[in-house]
Amino acid sequence: MNRKTLLLGIVFLAGAAMTGPVLADYPEKPVTLICWSSAGSGHDLMARMIAKVGEKYLGEPIVVVNKQGGSGRVAMSYVLNQRPDGHVLMTNTRSMTLRFGEANARFSIDDFRYIGRVVSDPFVIVVNEDSPFQTIDELFEHVRANPNEVTIGGYSTKSVDESLVEELEAAAEIELNYIPYRGGKEPVVAVLGGHIEVALANPSEMITNYQAGNLRVLALASKERFQPFQDVPTLTEQGYPVAPDYWRGIMAAKDVPDAVVDKWSVVLEQVVADPEFQAFLDNANMYDGYLPSEAFAELVRRQSGP
Amino acid sequence: MLDNLALGFSAIAHLPVLAAIFAGVLIGILCGVLPGLSASTAVALMVPFTFGMDPVVAVLLLVSVYMAGEYGGSITAIAIGTPGTPAAAATMLDGYELTKQGKPGLALTTSVVASSIGGMVGVMALFAFSEPLARVALSFGAPEYFSLAVFGLTIIASLSSKNLLKGLLILFLGLLLTTIGLDGFTGEDRFTFGIPKLMDGISIIPALIGLFAMSSVFYGAEDELHRSERVSLSFAMPRLRELLRLWKVYLHSSLLGSVIGVLPGAGATIASFICYNEVRRFSRNKDRFGTGCLEGVAAPEAGNNAVVGGSLVPLLTLGIPGSATAAVLLGALMLHNVQPGPLLFQSNGEIVYAIFAGLLVACVAQLFFGLIGVPLWIKVISAPRPLLLSVIAVVSVVGAYGYNNSIVDVWVMFGFGLLGYTLKKLDFPVTPIILALVLGGILEENLRRALIVSGGDYAIFVTQPISAMLLLMAAISLLSPYMLNRLSRPGPEKKTR
């Protein structure tokens, strides 16, 4: 290495050091929103809609980049390896934070700052229109007589779906045969084709087949009834207090300055309230679940606790 | 029914819509050509650009990209022996042989003709038989998918007719590689060595780029050092009569491709291989497959483009995506306030018919651009070898990284490049790995799911009629070459006695 390149190197390093932690007027450049799901998924669409609507409130473009893999762990390690100046944020979901509680978890809940929850999808319990079960009680009665026989499909293993089934089994003192699937729609397809008996789904995954009269909703796994299932009782009403939800939100690395979190809290609230974003939620059958930063952090803490 | 088609054509007879279709076809062909940009990635990349568009324009742009992307993959497969999309791996078997013989024009032209015909037949199947085909999609549960995967694996017999043992060895190596990643049922890490990216297993695209593109760079570089003679490429095109003679292949593969496309989770790659295998099975000159015959190019290409129409059947009629690309389309449709599902034909009928009409136009546009492109591609591959190889190397690295913005995929690509190089040196077939990577996950996942459903009873695979039939076909497929050998052997033996 000659002197010239050495000198150049020093100048570069000094330059890099100076642009470091000094926070000018955030945001000073486009913000990257890392999405841990594949391009085109419901989760990705939400991220891209936040990016599109958020641009006018943030004042800088927001670029969505997909980093798939390891149920969000690839995205998490990427975000934690970036300079925490608030120009790299990521989307998160209930299933991701659920794993913080696992014994050999790579990341902990304190590695991140929680900016806000955006969407909160409730679950419904569905059967084929041809199914003999008209109510959730009829189903449970049959399950009690035939433990471990009735198949119930849901998304993935160690997921919100599986924990819903476990909670339900405990609350109703029944034993079901849980079948994990790779995608949220697959259990609904299996019920439509008569391959399994019951499916768990978010409304967006079953609404069209419900409207066409191919599916029957036995119960809503929520505290209160919601549209368009006003006539269907909730599990809570039936005496089984099981009401999980599948939420999606935004988080950042833990060392991000307070100013960034404050700015984004305002932006995110404006985004969710924007008519364009509300129209998107309507079209996609997702449910507005906006929670500000502190309430969101508190929720994550509660849900991933022991 | 014809009224509806007329409605569709009137919906697309506007300049912006036609422009979107033509642009979509061009973008699709180019994305298909680039290894690393498969049809589904190409469509996903286009979705944000459609945000502000009219729904019909947006949807037609996307489906045109999808259609042409499935075709574009074959260009790279034929021209440089690297499938641009996974589905083109089957096209490469005979297509690249023709290029090596100096006749890329024959393969490239056959491919675009077969792709366009396949695409049209798929769309017509979608138009005419969407209801019964939707029922086919629902009839496939875990045991059926397992048996379909078993049947798919028996294609190995025709992929490695020279040496079945070598083929099986590579197939099992590939199946072993599919066990890498998180266990879908217990959540356990398997052979991930603590690398988060590997939790999802080996991604097929980087593996494909490594096995074919990178290994050909290694191989070519070595070859270049020895200054071996090269065949000069001719611009010869097949005669119309030769193309027409393949009508049975087009029809057979297009129909098969449409049906396979309907099955959610099967997809274009499986369709290509099954079509290749089936056309070979019923061909009078089986021995010519793998040595550069036009049937071997036409079958997979007609098949994988017919998948496009097929995979839209469950999407439009049930709201269930029939392929990875259809899943992306589902999201895009919802974004434009079109809710695919059983009520779509009533609620948004005009958009459905616009898709039918638009895809037919896209097939014609694809034929047009594809034929114009043939001399162009021959020019490209006539470039000096060192230049071509360096470009392939660069595109391989960029493609592997761009697939999921991950450097781990680049290492996976290089790893598979070395593997591909070693296998070629040792005269082992490479394609069985692709077959295994595509089918391995489906095989394992559905075997286990079926057994959970049945409570551990293996009888479920033979008591379900579709599953039993597929297993029987698998057995016939694997054993028939031996039976036929046995039957035909006594003849010549008698003569020698």
Interface residues (C-beta under 8 A of the other chain):
Chain A: S38 A39 G40 S41 G42 D44 L45 R48 M49 K52 V64 V65 N66 K67 Q68 G69 G70 S71 R73 V74 S77 R106 N148 E149 T151 S156 T157 K158 N177 I179 P180 Y181 R182 K185 E186 V188 V189 A190 L192 G193 G194 H195 I196 S204 I207 T208 N209 Q211 A212 N214 A279 F280 N283 A284
Chain B: S40 T41 V43 A44 L45 V47 P48 F51 A137 L138 S139 F140 G141 A142 L182 G184 F185 T186 G187 P196 K197 L198 M199 D200 P264 L318 G319 I320 P321 A327 V328 L329 L330 G331 A332 M334 L335 H336 N337 Q339 P340 G341 P342 L343 L344 N404 N405 S406 E445 R449 I452 V453 G455
